[in-house]
Amino acid sequence: MKIIKSVNQLQKELKKLKKQGKSIGFTPTMGALHNGHLQLVKRMLKENDVGVVSVFVNPTQFNDAKDLKKYPRTLKKDSELLKKAKLDILFAPSEKEVYPKGKKNTLSIDLNGLDTRMEGKFRPGHFEGVCQVVHRLLDIVTPDRLYMGQKDFQQFTIIQQMINNLKLNVKLVVCDIIREKNGLARSSRNERLTKKQRDEAQIINKTLLWLKRNRNKYSVGELKSRALKKLEIPGFKPEYVSIVNGKTLKNIRKMSSHSYVVACVAVWSGEIRLIDNIILKNK
């Protein structure tokens, strides 16, 4: 595995590989890698000749400076995991490499309101930063395929919208959520949970599974109110339970009126914010 920190060096390496007719897969991460990331890498390596993973904690997508400061940075451990996974190239740039002075990196994209719902309400500017960094990294790597996880449902939906709007020559591949034994969705933020919090956090997945089992038993409004009550356990503070159209991310009123429906939740466990989702209907 090659570890590259320079944009110029990475592009030279990729140019050489592309001349040989090699297909390039790319997985952008902020590090603190876990099994969910490694499953993305495994699929990427299976479907492409060359796999590239970036580890870059992007400051522009944090609307809370404290959250940015606390975000785990474990590059040494990450590189060991990626080497074991037989990754080809780890791209670990500095902020100056990703956002060099004098280079315009701001984007003007019509996201059809996808960025203002759910997470967008509670994290102003977050998706603007996500689009900015993913667009910049795609510009650097120019991969054939981009790999992202379903856990960040709103995020990958927005990235697909960005790809469509800008007519980018890349295919977005979305991979299933990887969960811990108790059902908690794998996340880098889980590392900050105590054992007690981690055990209690299984209520999130249990609530999502309850929503799926009962999607036709109650009205959408009652499903949401009952789910919120289930999440209100000591030490937990649910921020939202949304039942939305999977393409527009707009709240729905009737399950029967939509063919693609997703339930998304955000919950605070102490100072740690956890998100998760489940597809309720897709036909």
N, C-alpha and C positions, 0 to 999 in steps of 0.2 A: 504493500500500500504506500502510495506517495502522499506526503503531507505538503500541501502548497499554501502559501500565505499571500502570494502576490497575484494580482489580477493578470498582469502581463504573462507571468510564468504559466498560469493555468490556461490561458487562452492559447499560448504556443503549444502546450501539451495537447489540448483538445483539437486544435487545428491539424496537428500531425495525425491524430487518431481518426479524425473525420476523413482525411485524405485517403486513409486505408479502408474507408467504407464502414467504419465502426458506428453502431448506433449508441447514443448517449442517453442514459437515464439520470435524473437528478432529484434528490430529496433535500429540501432546505430544512434546517433545524436550528434551534437556539441552544443545542447541547443538553447536558444533563440527561443523556440518552437512557432509554429503558427498552423493555421488550417490544413495546408498540413501535418504536422507531426501527428496531432491528427487523421486525416483520416487514416494514416498508422497504428496508434495504434488501431483504431476502427476495422479495418480489421484483424489485427493481433489477437486481443482478440476474434474475431468471429471465427477464424480458428484454434485456439490453446487453450489448457487447461490453459496454463500459459503464460503471456506476460512479456517480459523484455525489458526495454528501457535503453540505456546507454546515459549519458550526459558527453561528454569528448571533450574539444577543443584540437584537436590533433596538436601539434606543427610541426610534420614532414611533413605535407601536405601544409604548408604555405611557399611559396618561397619569401614572402615579410614580413619582421619582423614587419613593421608598420601595415600591415593588421591583423596579429596575435594579436597585442596589441589592435587594435580597435575592434576586434571581440566581439560582445555582450556576456556577461556572466550573466545569469539571473536564477540561479539555484532555488532560492526560488519561483519565479513566475512559472518556469517550473514544479516544484514538485507539486504546487497547481493545475495546469492544468492537470497533469497526474493523480493526485488523483481523480479529478472530472471525468476523463475518466475511472476510475475504473481499472487502471493499477495494476498489481500484484507486480512487482519489478522494482524499479528505481536503476540503478547501476551508481553511481557518483564517479568514482575513481580519485585519484591524478595521476600525471604523473609518480611518482615513482611506483605506483601500476601497471600501464600499461606497463611501460618500466623499470623494476627493474634492478639495476646494476648487471652486470655479465651474464644477460640472452640475448642470441642472438635473435634479433628480425628482422634482415634484411632478405629479401627474394630474391631469384633468380628465376624469372619466365619469361618465354618467352611469351610476350603478343602480339606477331605477329604484332608489330608496332601500336597497338591500342592506346598506351600511347604517341605516338609521333605526332599524328594528332590533329587538332583543339586546344583544351585546352592545349595539350602537347607542342605545339609550343610556346605558350605564358606564360606557367607556368611550367618551367623545374623543375622536381623532384616532382611535385604535386602528380601524380598518384602513384609514388613509395611510397610516404607517405600514400596515401589512402589505397593501398594494404597492406602495413605494419600494419596499425592500424586495418583494418577490419579483416585481418588474425589473429592478436593477440586477438581481441575481440571474434572472432568465436572460437578460441582455449580456451578462458576462459569460454564462455557461452555454447558452443557445442549445439546450437539450432537445431530444426528440420527444421525451416523455417526462412529465412532472408528477411526482408521487406525494400525495397528502393523505392524512387520515380522516376518517369520518367523525372522529370525536369533536373536531372543530367544524361542525356542519355549516354554520353560517360563513365561516372563513373560506372553505373550499367553494361554496356557492358563489361568493363574491369574486374569488380568483377566476372561476369559470366565466363569470360575466366580464371580467377584465380581459381575459383571453379572447372572448368573442368580440368585444368592442374594439380592441386594438388589432384584431386579426393576427394574433401571434401564432407562429408556426410551431405549436407544441400541443401535445395531447395530455390532458389532465387525467391521471389515474387515481381514483379514490379507493383506499383500502379500509377494511372493516376495523371497528374498534377492538383493541386488545384489552382484556380485563384481567384484574387480579383474581385470586381464587374466590374472594367474597363478592365479586361483581363490580368493584370499583374500577372505573376506566383508568387505564394507565396514563399517567401525566408526570411531567417533571416536577410539578408542584406537590405531588404526593410525598416527595422526599422531605418536605417541611412538616408533614403531619406527624403527630405523636401516634403511638400504637393504638391508643384509645380512640383518637380521632379517625384513624384509618379503619378500625373495626366498625365504628359508628357510621362511617360514610357509606357503608353498604346499603343504607336506607335509600340512597339516590337511585341505584340500579333497581332495587326492589320496587320503588315507586314507579319507575319507568315501565317495568314489566307489568305492574298492576294496571297502568294506563292502557297498555296494549291488550291485556286480557279483557278489560272492561270498556273498550272503545265504542262498542255498540250498545252498551247497557245504560249509559248515562248521557246526558247532553254534554256538549263541549264545555260549557260554563261550569257544570257540576264536576266534570272530570278534573278541571283545573283547580277548583276550590278544594276538592277532596285530596288532590295530590299535594297542594300547599300544606294542608293540615298534617299529612303524613310526614312531611319534611321538617315540620316545626318541632324537632326534638331538642332537649337541652344542649346548648353549645352550638346549635346550627341555626342559621338564619337564611331561609330561602329568599332569593332576590326576584326570581320570576319562574313561572311555569308557563310556557307558551306552546300552544298547539297550532301549527302553521301549515300553510301550503308549502310543500317541499321545494317548489321552484321560485315562488315570489316571496316567501318568508312572511307573508301576511297572515294575521290571525284568522282562523276560520270560525264559522258559526255552526255549520252542520257537517258532520263527518261524511254523510252520503253525497254531498255536493262536490267532493274533491276526490281525485284518484291517487294523489300523492300527498300523504300527511305525515308530519314529523312532530314529535314532542321534544322540546328542548328545555333544559333547566339550568339554573345557576344558583349555587348555594354557597354561603360563607360558613366555613368551619373555623371558628376563631377568626384569625386574620388571613386565612387562606381561602381563596375563591376557587371553587370547583365547578366545572361545566360538564354536561353529558347530554345525550340525546338517544332517541330510539325511533325507528321508522314504524309508524302505526299502520300505514296503508301504502301500498305501491302497486297499483294495477289499473 
